[in-house]
């Protein structure tokens, strides 16, 4: 599920990695974020194939969702979104600083893991950079 208007990152996990099923990646990511950004993990949940954690950052609620690619078992997608998605673009604009800060820290964590490669960032509607961008700082946050 690719949500429109929220930052996404795609990456590959080595087939022989302990993280390959994704079940260990989100708890690790949550604990790393808690140590680096003062993020509080509110809840963990799973809806069909989407694994998610709810986080509180600067008094705002976000979801970090993780989903395996249907065609490539080593490819994963992660998104960072507000828990109040019903507010649409207004909500995105009011949370852009926090989403960018969370995305930057997630990027730092992912690229530091030797089992993860091919990290690329995008917004769903990105048609200019269909292969994604190397870091979340390159995304058109203000556009």
N, C-alpha and C positions, 0 to 999 in steps of 0.2 A: 504494500500500500504506500504510494508516494503522495504525500500531502502537499497541496499547493501552498506556496508562500512561506514555507518553513525551511530552515537549513537542513540539508541531508549530506551524509558522507557515505561513500561506498568504499569498501576495502576487501582484501582477501585475507583469509586466515589459512596458514599452512595446514595441509591435510593431516600431518602428524602432530599437530599442536594439541595441548591440553584444552585450549580454548575453542577447538573446532566445532563443538556443538552449540556454541554461543551461551550456554547456560552459566559458564564461569566468567564470561566477559563482563556482563552487566554488573554483577556484584563487585568485581574488581574495579570497574569504572566508577561505580558509586562510592566505594571507599576512597579511591584516589581523588575524586572530586570533592569529597567531604574534607579531605586533608588540605587541598590546594585552594578551594574557593569558598569555604564555609558554607557548603551546600548540605542541607539536611535531607536524608532519604526519608520520604514519607510513606511510600508503600511500593511493593513489587507486585506485578500482576502479569498474567498471560492471557491473551485473547487469540484463540486459534494458534497461528504460527508467530504472532507478534509478541515478543517479550518486552516488557516495559518496566520502568521504575518512575515513580513520581518523586520529584524533588522540589524543595522549597529553597529559593535563592533570592536574597534581598526582599523577602516578604511576598514574592510572587511564586505561583505554582507552575511547574513545567513537567512535561513528560519526555523521557528519553526512550525511544522505541527502537527495537532491534529486530530485523527480519532477514532471513536467509533468502537468497535468490532462488527462484524456482528452477532455473536451468543450470546454474553453476553452484554446486554445493559448497564451494570454498568462498564464494562471494557473499558479502553481507551489506545491508543498508541500515543506517541509523538516522533517525531524525530527532530534532529538538523542537518541541512545540509547547505552546501554552496549554494548560488544562482547560482554558476557556475559549476553545476554538470557535464557538458559536458567535463570537464578536468579530470574527474575520479580520479584515485589514486594519481596522482601528486597534484591535488587540495586538496585532503584529507590530504596528508602529510604536505602541506604548511599551513593548517588551524587547525592542530590537537590541538595546544595549546589553541586556541580560543574556539574550540568546546568543549574541556575538561572543560575550565573555565565556559562556559555557562551551560554545563551539571551539573557541581557541584552546581551552583547557583539554577538551576531548581530543582535539588534534594532537596536542603535545603528548598525551597519554598513549594514543594509538601509534604514533610514529616512534615512540620509545620502546615499543614491544617488538622483539625480533621476529615473532610469529606472524606479524601483520605487515602487509605490503599493499601497493597500488592504492594508496589513500587519495581519494578525489572528492571534492566538495561541490555541491550544486544546489540551486533552487529548482523545483520541478519545472517551472516555466522557462528555464534557461535554454534558449535555442542558439545563443551565440557561442557558448562553450559546451557542446553536447557531451564531451568526454570529461567534463568537470574541471575544477581548478585545484591547484596543489595545496591550498590552505584556505581556511575560512575567511581570513583577512582579505582575500581577493574577491570574495562574493560582493555583488552589488547591493549592499545593505541599505543604502539610502535611496536607491532607485525606485 
